[in-house]
Amino acid sequence: MRRGIHQTNGRFYRNLVIFSVLIGLIPVLVLGFYAAAKTSDQMMEALFQADEEYLNSSMTRMEDMMQSVENYYAYSGVRDEIVRYTYQDLDFQDYDALTQIRQFLRGGSYFQDTINGVYLVNFQYSYVVGISEAGYFDTPEEDNVLLTTMLEHEEQKKTIFWQYIDPWEGLTQKGKSGSYQVEGLCLFIKLPMYISSRQAAVVVSFSAEEMGELFMDGHGRTPLILLSEEGKILYHEDSQMIGQDYGVIPELAVLSESLESGVERYGDIYVSAMQGRNGYTYVKMTSGAQVRHAVMSIYWVVLLLCAVVLLVLGGMILVISRRIYSPVRKVYDQARALVPVSNPRVSELDVIERGLNQLSSENLMLQERMSESMLQLRELFFLKLLRGHMSEEEMKAYQMEDQMEEDGMKLAVIWYQNAEQSGVLEDYARVFMAQLVGGIIPEEIRWPVVYYERRLVVLIRDQRADTEHPITRYAEEIMKKAWSMAGIKVNISISDSFRNLSQVNRVYQESNNALLYKTFYGQEMIVYTEFRREDKEEQAYPAQKVRDLHYTIQNCNTDTAERLTREITEEIFGCWREPIEYRLYMVRVASDVLSVADELEVQYSQIYPDLPRIYERVEDLNDVDSASGFLWKDLILPILSYLQESRSSHQNQTAELLMEKIRREYDTDLTLESCATELHYHSMYLWQIFKDRYGMTFSQCLDNTRFLKAKEWLASTSQPIAEIAARLRYSNAQNFIRSFKKKEGMTPGQYREMHGKSPKD
């Protein structure tokens, strides 16, 4: 028998050695294959990994710089001194106001050295206020690159945008030789910010030389090329390249189809590109020699690792082969004591497997018995906690360690109709509801369901990782199945999260009281409660944020209104209050929102056809999601829609009034500026709403109307051409003839010969 075991042990030892050798060879073969099979695509991937950190850090610095400058100067849209100078002419004697404006404009350069110049440009009164200069400019609108740039972006409703300005003569100083120069990468802040108007703008220009400091690598060089969304070069080490199309660099031909992130090859040059959140593309070019050098470095590293692995595994083979069998033999001897083996040639591992199976079966039986005992013990323990009869010493004596105290717990108190109300036998209802609750809530996250004071009570682990807490879904399913399967109505109270089992009695009392309060209305519902903590203070009504919400609705600022709505409901439901307080606070918020309609002198029925039902819904609000959804969808969105429609209707009426004036006063000295003065609007505002309404400018429409009248008079009257030109406000007959011929292809006289009467002698 000993001889057979010895032979078996020899086979196991040989298998162990062979296995160890294979384990040592496999990594070497894999690493060697990896080094030999490295392709050109893998070379490009290695290059991109090397350059990715540089591109990413450059992109981060650039975007952080742009964001910080944008945040600072965007504040100009609400500063009193900036808003005041948006609508009025330049007053050189108002020294304090000019000083405040310059201090504000200069403020951005304190934290961004890349800023080259900052200007407040007023297009209506044609003046500029800079960091160190201020005055008027005398540049026509067609030559004003800043105004042209804003008009191009106006169609996209952009208030804040970045644009590269090609070198130009600048804004010509009125009465002086010189100009206000703005070129290169510029930030535009349209003023006023929330009105469709081109009254003024804050323009911030950046220095290309200082911008290079953002793109320094570890060697003091700036090998990065920055491209705009349109493919224009915004930064290059060679300053002559800035402002040109990226096609002037042959190596960037690989980006011709789309400016996307990745690595492409052009000849012996590898082009790494990365696209940022601002739409700019960051590019770095690396020669093939650098790539090959990097690949060779990786190859030698792989060889070194292979050698180290062989040495380590060689030592492991010697140690494992000699020592690993010793514990195996001990386990084998113990397994033979449990499982008698008649055949001495049976493998040691087979004998160990049989012994482990035997131990596993006995262990499962023992666990089942312990589970049954633990369930009964936990029910008893839970009932004592609910009654408040468990002291700290007794809790320690029970040693009921549970993961719940680490993750947090929630207590669910379930009330269901008694036999008289539901027509179901009381004992049957209790058994049915206990089984229903135990079947819906997974056993691994709860304690046993207990019956206490004619209620079912269950302790559940608080799973905070879920966006929508699963306890709510479990409660809804319990209510639905209880009614559909047995006709039993159910109310459920869910407590706030707590971590100490000694608080179970207090949490139960809070939950049960809230449940009694809600049950008074005779409705099926889920009640959410919170218990007071000594370190938690009750918060007051958020009056300031409600006032901010009121003004935000008046200004039709949708995004800010939605954010404030969420913050208000989070403050109201973020602390413990009496249940009636939640209703009172929500009614107060609803009344504050409805007061916007009072200030507009609008009947509530025009905005809220079902207003009584809206106030009835306040009783159903019991958490942040339902309350914020009610305020936003049922109260705020309708009044925002009404305000936006009213403003759009007013603009259409104004545009139609301008068209009527053209039809009536085409033969007068009618101009857009005179209409603006008469209607008390800015001319640029009227220009925009007219173009939006009719698809043409005011001057184009007036010119077309006069042209049609000229054709009508030439065909139906014998008025002299000079008289027609004078009536249509042309400076002389020659200008009228040239304009008519350009549009009709013939002179007025030729048109009259073909369609009308000859002039009187």
WOPE-V221966 format. One record per pair of residues at least 6 apart in sequence whose C-alpha atoms are under 8 Angstrom apart, sorted by the first residue. I is the first residue (numbers start at 1). GAP is how many residues later the second one is. If there is no record, write none. Layout:
[[I	GAP] [I	GAP]]
//
This chain:
[[1	343] [4	340] [4	341] [5	339] [5	340] [7	338] [8	337] [8	338] [8	339] [8	340] [9	339] [13	308] [13	312] [16	305] [17	300] [17	304] [20	297] [21	296] [24	285] [24	286] [24	289] [24	290] [25	285] [27	279] [27	282] [28	278] [28	281] [28	282] [31	271] [31	272] [31	275] [32	270] [32	271] [32	274] [35	264] [35	267] [43	248] [43	249] [43	252] [44	219] [44	220] [44	221] [44	226] [44	247] [45	218] [46	245] [46	248] [46	249] [47	223] [47	225] [47	244] [47	247] [48	214] [48	215] [48	224] [51	221] [51	233] [52	220] [54	163] [55	169] [55	218] [55	219] [55	227] [55	228] [55	229] [56	218] [58	156] [58	157] [59	217] [59	223] [61	153] [62	152] [63	215] [65	47] [69	39] [69	43] [70	117] [72	36] [73	32] [73	35] [73	116] [73	129] [74	86] [74	115] [76	6] [76	7] [76	126] [77	6] [77	112] [77	114] [77	115] [77	116] [81	16] [81	19] [81	20] [82	19] [83	108] [83	109] [86	36] [86	105] [86	106] [86	113] [86	114] [87	112] [88	37] [89	36] [90	35] [90	37] [90	45] [92	6] [101	28] [102	27] [102	28] [102	29] [102	30] [103	28] [105	13] [105	14] [105	25] [105	26] [106	12] [106	25] [108	7] [109	6] [113	97] [114	92] [114	93] [114	94] [114	96] [114	97] [115	89] [115	90] [115	91] [115	92] [116	88] [116	89] [116	90] [116	91] [117	13] [117	14] [117	65] [117	87] [117	88] [117	89] [118	12] [118	13] [118	84] [118	85] [118	86] [118	87] [119	9] [119	10] [119	11] [119	12] [119	83] [119	84] [119	85] [120	8] [120	9] [120	10] [120	80] [120	81] [120	82] [120	83] [121	6] [121	7] [121	8] [121	79] [121	80] [121	81] [121	82] [122	6] [122	77] [122	78] [122	79] [123	24] [123	75] [123	76] [123	77] [124	75] [124	76] [126	10] [126	11] [126	12] [127	7] [127	8] [127	9] [127	10] [128	6] [128	7] [128	8] [128	9] [129	6] [135	38] [135	39] [136	37] [136	38] [137	34] [137	35] [137	36] [137	37] [137	42] [138	33] [138	34] [138	35] [138	36] [139	32] [139	33] [141	6] [141	7] [142	6] [144	26] [144	27] [145	20] [145	25] [149	14] [150	38] [150	40] [150	48] [151	47] [159	29] [159	30] [159	31] [159	32] [159	34] [159	35] [160	27] [160	28] [160	29] [160	30] [161	26] [161	27] [161	28] [162	23] [162	24] [162	25] [162	26] [163	22] [163	23] [163	24] [163	25] [164	19] [164	20] [164	21] [164	22] [164	70] [164	79] [165	17] [165	18] [165	19] [165	20] [165	21] [166	17] [166	18] [166	77] [167	16] [167	17] [168	13] [168	15] [169	10] [169	12] [170	9] [170	10] [170	11] [170	12] [171	8] [171	9] [171	10] [172	6] [172	7] [172	8] [173	6] [173	7] [182	23] [183	22] [184	21] [184	22] [184	23] [184	24] [184	50] [184	59] [185	20] [185	21] [185	22] [185	49] [186	17] [186	18] [186	19] [186	20] [187	15] [187	16] [187	17] [187	18] [188	13] [188	14] [188	15] [188	16] [189	12] [189	13] [189	14] [190	8] [190	9] [190	10] [190	11] [190	12] [191	6] [191	7] [191	8] [191	9] [191	10] [191	11] [192	6] [192	7] [192	8] [196	489] [196	492] [197	487] [197	488] [197	491] [198	486] [198	487] [199	485] [208	27] [208	31] [211	24] [212	10] [212	23] [212	25] [213	9] [215	6] [215	7] [215	8] [215	9] [216	6] [216	7] [217	6] [222	15] [223	13] [223	14] [223	61] [223	62] [224	11] [224	12] [224	13] [224	58] [224	59] [224	60] [224	61] [225	8] [225	9] [225	10] [225	11] [225	12] [225	57] [225	58] [225	59] [226	7] [226	8] [226	9] [226	10] [226	54] [226	55] [226	56] [226	57] [227	6] [227	7] [227	8] [227	19] [227	53] [227	54] [227	55] [227	56] [228	6] [228	51] [228	52] [228	53] [229	50] [229	51] [229	52] [231	14] [231	15] [232	10] [232	11] [232	12] [232	13] [232	14] [233	8] [233	9] [233	10] [233	11] [233	12] [233	13] [234	8] [234	9] [235	6] [235	7] [236	6] [246	6] [247	6] [247	9] [251	15] [251	18] [251	20] [252	14] [252	19] [253	13] [254	10] [254	11] [254	12] [259	14] [259	16] [259	22] [260	13] [260	14] [260	15] [260	21] [261	11] [261	12] [261	13] [261	14] [262	10] [262	11] [262	12] [263	7] [263	8] [263	9] [263	10] [264	6] [264	7] [264	8] [265	6] [268	19] [268	20] [269	16] [269	17] [269	18] [269	19] [270	15] [270	16] [270	17] [270	18] [271	12] [271	13] [271	14] [271	15] [272	11] [272	12] [272	13] [272	14] [273	8] [273	9] [273	10] [273	11] [274	7] [274	8] [274	9] [275	6] [275	7] [276	6] [329	19] [331	21] [332	16] [332	17] [332	19] [332	20] [335	16] [335	17] [335	19] [335	20] [335	21] [336	15] [336	16] [336	19] [338	17] [338	20] [339	12] [339	15] [339	16] [341	10] [375	73] [378	69] [378	70] [379	68] [379	69] [379	70] [379	71] [382	68] [383	67] [383	69] [384	6] [385	116] [385	117] [385	119] [385	120] [386	118] [386	119] [386	122] [387	118] [388	116] [388	117] [390	112] [392	110] [404	56] [404	57] [404	58] [404	95] [405	94] [405	95] [405	96] [406	93] [407	54] [407	55] [407	56] [407	92] [408	53] [408	54] [408	89] [408	90] [408	91] [409	50] [409	51] [409	52] [409	53] [409	88] [409	89] [409	90] [410	49] [410	50] [410	51] [410	52] [410	84] [410	85] [410	86] [410	87] [410	88] [411	46] [411	47] [411	48] [411	49] [411	83] [411	84] [411	85] [411	93] [411	96] [411	97] [411	100] [412	45] [412	46] [412	47] [412	48] [412	80] [412	81] [412	82] [412	83] [412	99] [413	42] [413	43] [413	44] [413	45] [413	79] [413	80] [413	81] [413	95] [413	98] [413	99] [414	41] [414	42] [414	43] [414	76] [414	77] [414	78] [414	79] [415	39] [415	40] [415	41] [415	75] [415	76] [415	77] [416	39] [416	72] [416	73] [416	74] [416	75] [417	71] [417	72] [417	73] [418	6] [418	8] [419	6] [419	7] [419	10] [422	65] [422	66] [422	67] [424	62] [433	49] [434	15] [434	16] [434	22] [436	42] [436	46] [437	12] [437	41] [438	10] [438	11] [440	34] [440	37] [440	38] [441	33] [445	15] [445	16] [446	12] [446	13] [446	14] [446	15] [447	11] [447	12] [447	13] [448	10] [448	11] [449	7] [449	8] [449	9] [449	10] [450	6] [450	7] [450	8] [451	6] [462	35] [463	6] [463	7] [475	17] [475	51] [476	50] [479	10] [479	11] [479	12] [482	6] [482	7] [482	8] [483	6] [483	7] [489	35] [490	34] [490	35] [491	24] [491	28] [491	32] [491	33] [491	34] [491	35] [491	36] [492	23] [492	33] [492	34] [492	35] [493	18] [493	19] [493	21] [493	22] [493	33] [493	34] [493	35] [493	36] [494	17] [494	32] [494	33] [494	34] [494	35] [495	12] [495	15] [495	16] [495	33] [495	34] [495	35] [495	36] [496	32] [496	33] [496	34] [496	35] [506	25] [507	24] [510	19] [510	20] [510	21] [511	18] [511	19] [514	13] [514	15] [514	65] [515	12] [517	62] [518	7] [518	9] [527	95] [528	94] [528	95] [529	47] [530	45] [530	46] [530	47] [531	45] [532	44] [536	39] [537	38] [538	37] [538	38] [538	39] [539	32] [539	33] [539	36] [540	32] [541	31] [541	44] [542	26] [542	29] [542	30] [545	19] [545	23] [546	18] [546	22] [546	43] [546	46] [547	45] [548	16] [549	12] [549	15] [549	16] [549	44] [550	42] [550	43] [550	46] [552	6] [552	8] [552	9] [553	8] [553	43] [553	83] [553	86] [553	87] [554	42] [554	89] [556	84] [556	87] [556	88] [558	82] [562	70] [565	63] [565	66] [565	67] [566	58] [566	62] [569	55] [569	58] [569	59] [570	54] [572	10] [572	13] [573	9] [573	49] [573	50] [573	51] [582	40] [583	35] [583	36] [583	38] [586	32] [586	41] [587	28] [587	31] [590	41] [590	45] [593	42] [593	43] [594	41] [597	6] [597	7] [597	42] [604	7] [605	6] [607	31] [607	32] [607	35] [608	27] [608	30] [614	20] [621	6] [651	38] [652	37] [652	41] [654	35] [655	31] [655	34] [655	35] [655	38] [658	17] [658	32] [662	8] [662	39] [662	40] [662	43] [663	42] [666	36] [666	39] [666	40] [666	62] [667	39] [667	60] [667	61] [667	62] [668	59] [668	60] [668	61] [669	60] [671	28] [672	11] [672	14] [672	15] [672	26] [672	27] [673	10] [675	8] [676	6] [676	7] [676	10] [687	10] [687	11] [690	6] [690	7] [690	8] [691	6] [691	7] [706	22] [707	33] [710	14] [710	18] [711	40] [713	6] [713	11] [714	34] [714	37] [714	38] [714	41] [714	42] [714	43] [715	36] [715	37] [715	40] [715	41] [715	42] [716	40] [716	41] [717	39] [717	40] [718	39] [718	40] [718	41] [718	42] [719	40] [719	41] [720	39] [720	40] [721	12] [721	27] [721	28] [722	10] [722	11] [725	6] [725	7] [725	8] [725	11] [726	6] [726	7] [730	6] [737	10] [737	11] [738	9] [740	6] [740	7] [740	8] [741	6] [741	7] [752	6]]
//
